[in-house]
C-alpha cells in the first residue's frame, strides 16, 4: 500500500498551515484536495482558526518563500500544475 501522507508532506502541511496559507493553496502545493488537507490537519491536531480570524505570524519569523515551498512540494511529489496559477 502506497500512503499519500509521507513525513515530508506532513511537514510541508504543518509549515504552510502555520504560515497562514489557505487550505486550497496548501492542497495545490501538496497535491491533494482542500478537504483532504482539512481532514489531515484535524488528525494531526493542528490549531484551527477561521480564515477571517487568523493570527498574524510572529514578527521574529521570516515570511515563507514560495519558490522554496514549490521546490519542497515538487520533491515530496506534490502540487497540481493547473492549480499553481491560482497562487
C-alpha positions as CSV (number, residue, x, y, z in Angstrom):
1,X,0.0,0.0,0.0
2,X,1.4,3.4,-1.0
3,X,0.5,6.1,1.6
4,X,-0.1,9.6,0.3
5,X,0.8,11.4,3.5
6,X,4.5,10.9,3.9
7,X,6.6,12.6,6.6
8,X,7.8,15.2,4.0
9,X,4.2,16.1,3.1
10,X,3.1,16.3,6.7
11,X,6.0,18.7,7.5
12,X,5.1,20.8,4.5
13,X,1.4,20.8,5.5
14,X,2.3,21.9,9.0
15,X,4.6,24.7,7.8
16,X,2.1,26.0,5.3
17,X,-0.8,25.8,7.8
18,X,1.2,27.8,10.4
19,X,2.3,30.2,7.7
20,X,-1.2,31.3,7.0
21,X,-1.8,29.7,3.6
22,X,-5.4,28.9,2.7
23,X,-6.5,25.3,2.7
24,X,-6.9,25.4,-1.0
25,X,-3.4,26.7,-1.6
26,X,-2.0,24.0,0.7
27,X,-3.9,21.4,-1.3
28,X,-2.5,22.7,-4.6
29,X,1.1,22.7,-3.3
30,X,0.9,19.3,-1.6
31,X,-1.0,17.7,-4.5
32,X,-4.4,16.9,-3.0
33,X,-7.8,18.4,-2.3
34,X,-8.8,21.1,0.1
35,X,-10.9,18.5,2.1
36,X,-8.0,16.1,2.3
37,X,-5.9,18.9,3.8
38,X,-8.6,19.8,6.4
39,X,-9.0,16.1,7.3
40,X,-5.3,15.5,7.8
41,X,-4.9,18.7,9.8
42,X,-7.6,17.6,12.1
43,X,-5.9,14.2,12.5
44,X,-2.6,16.0,13.2
45,X,-4.5,18.2,15.7
46,X,-3.3,21.4,14.1
47,X,-4.8,24.6,15.5
48,X,-7.9,25.6,13.6
49,X,-8.7,29.3,13.0
50,X,-11.4,30.6,10.7
51,X,-9.8,32.5,7.8
52,X,-11.1,35.8,9.0
53,X,-9.6,35.4,12.5
54,X,-6.1,34.2,11.6
55,X,-3.4,35.3,13.9
56,X,-0.6,37.3,12.3
57,X,2.6,35.4,12.0
58,X,5.2,36.1,14.8
59,X,7.4,39.1,13.9
60,X,10.5,37.0,14.5
61,X,9.6,34.5,11.8
62,X,10.6,35.1,8.2
63,X,7.9,35.1,5.5
64,X,7.7,31.8,3.6
65,X,9.4,31.8,0.3
66,X,7.0,30.4,-2.4
67,X,9.9,29.2,-4.6
68,X,11.4,27.2,-1.8
69,X,8.0,25.8,-0.9
70,X,7.4,24.8,-4.6
71,X,10.8,23.1,-4.6
72,X,9.9,21.1,-1.5
73,X,6.4,20.3,-2.8
74,X,8.0,19.0,-6.0
75,X,10.5,16.9,-4.1
76,X,7.6,15.5,-2.0
77,X,5.7,14.6,-5.2
78,X,3.0,17.3,-4.8
79,X,1.4,20.3,-6.4
80,X,-1.1,20.3,-9.3
81,X,0.2,22.3,-12.4
82,X,-3.3,23.6,-13.2
83,X,-3.8,24.9,-9.7
84,X,-0.5,26.6,-9.5
85,X,-1.6,29.6,-11.5
86,X,-4.0,30.5,-8.7
87,X,-1.2,31.0,-6.2
